[in-house]
């Protein structure tokens, strides 16, 4: 990742901050990446925003009918990741 040298940036009159290129490249944050901003005791924390809002099973259970063999959580995770990559590559 980025070295231990401290990087600095400036807040613009519009409240915008440019993240140094080394940070963006290390995190693979491209233009349009959505970030959450959290205030912490040590400063401000930026993290990639989740792609989907958190839901509970009872909120979505039964929405999609599936009649095949049940999938494992690992199979579901792999399928979701593959589709996200396919959609990202399409852009």
Phi and psi in degrees as a GROMACS rama.xvg file:
@    title "Ramachandran Plot"
@    xaxis  label "Phi"
@    yaxis  label "Psi"
@TYPE xy
-73.0134  145.969  UNK-2
-63.8029  -178.661  UNK-3
-83.0995  -4.86008  UNK-4
-61.4128  138.856  UNK-5
-78.2221  130.663  UNK-6
-101.227  145.963  UNK-7
-125.745  159.94  UNK-8
-148.793  176.476  UNK-9
-126.471  142.947  UNK-10
-85.1102  126.77  UNK-11
-77.6395  173.211  UNK-12
-64.4018  -19.1735  UNK-13
-92.299  2.95051  UNK-14
82.511  13.3352  UNK-15
-89.0984  146.17  UNK-16
-126.629  132.619  UNK-17
-95.2972  122.575  UNK-18
-78.7991  135.374  UNK-19
-56.1123  144.894  UNK-20
-53.612  -41.2063  UNK-21
-60.4643  -38.7421  UNK-22
-68.0433  -48.2411  UNK-23
-59.9088  -43.2637  UNK-24
-66.411  -43.8957  UNK-25
-61.9685  -36.521  UNK-26
-89.8881  -7.56685  UNK-27
58.4814  41.1594  UNK-28
-93.8401  107.491  UNK-29
-94.8358  170.898  UNK-30
-54.522  134.53  UNK-31
94.0272  -6.28612  UNK-32
-62.9428  127.759  UNK-33
-87.883  132.652  UNK-34
-123.332  145.268  UNK-35
-91.724  148.945  UNK-36
-120.179  121.793  UNK-37
-122.804  135.022  UNK-38
-83.579  128.34  UNK-39
-124.452  172.304  UNK-40
-66.378  -21.6431  UNK-41
-100.451  -5.30441  UNK-42
146.743  -142.889  UNK-43
-112.182  135.114  UNK-44
-113.034  127.214  UNK-45
-106.963  132.157  UNK-46
-138.754  149.731  UNK-47
-58.7956  135.639  UNK-48
-73.6003  144.068  UNK-49
-61.5653  146.608  UNK-50
-68.8758  -28.918  UNK-51
-132.678  150.936  UNK-52
-66.8438  146.41  UNK-53
-65.7614  137.507  UNK-54
-133.457  161.013  UNK-55
-105.276  149.979  UNK-56
-52.0016  -39.874  UNK-57
-65.176  -21.6334  UNK-58
-76.3873  -24.2219  UNK-59
-124.459  -4.97513  UNK-60
-58.7625  130.361  UNK-61
84.7957  2.86054  UNK-62
-67.4474  -43.6505  UNK-63
-110.629  123.793  UNK-64
-77.5659  136.358  UNK-65
-138.984  125.251  UNK-66
-111.38  4.17036  UNK-67
-85.6911  -172.556  UNK-68
-64.4258  136.616  UNK-69
-57.3234  141.68  UNK-70
-93.6552  149.186  UNK-71
-80.1921  162.827  UNK-72
-61.3413  -35.6362  UNK-73
-63.9488  -41.8006  UNK-74
-65.1061  -40.2721  UNK-75
-65.3704  -47.5626  UNK-76
-57.9681  -43.4184  UNK-77
-63.5984  -39.9366  UNK-78
-67.2789  -42.7649  UNK-79
-63.378  -43.9374  UNK-80
-62.9749  -42.6552  UNK-81
-62.0639  -41.5211  UNK-82
-68.3495  -40.3921  UNK-83
-61.936  -42.6816  UNK-84
-64.3964  -40.7601  UNK-85
-61.6882  -44.5402  UNK-86
-67.7147  -38.825  UNK-87
-65.6061  -41.6562  UNK-88
-66.4382  -25.0219  UNK-89
-71.7835  -28.842  UNK-90
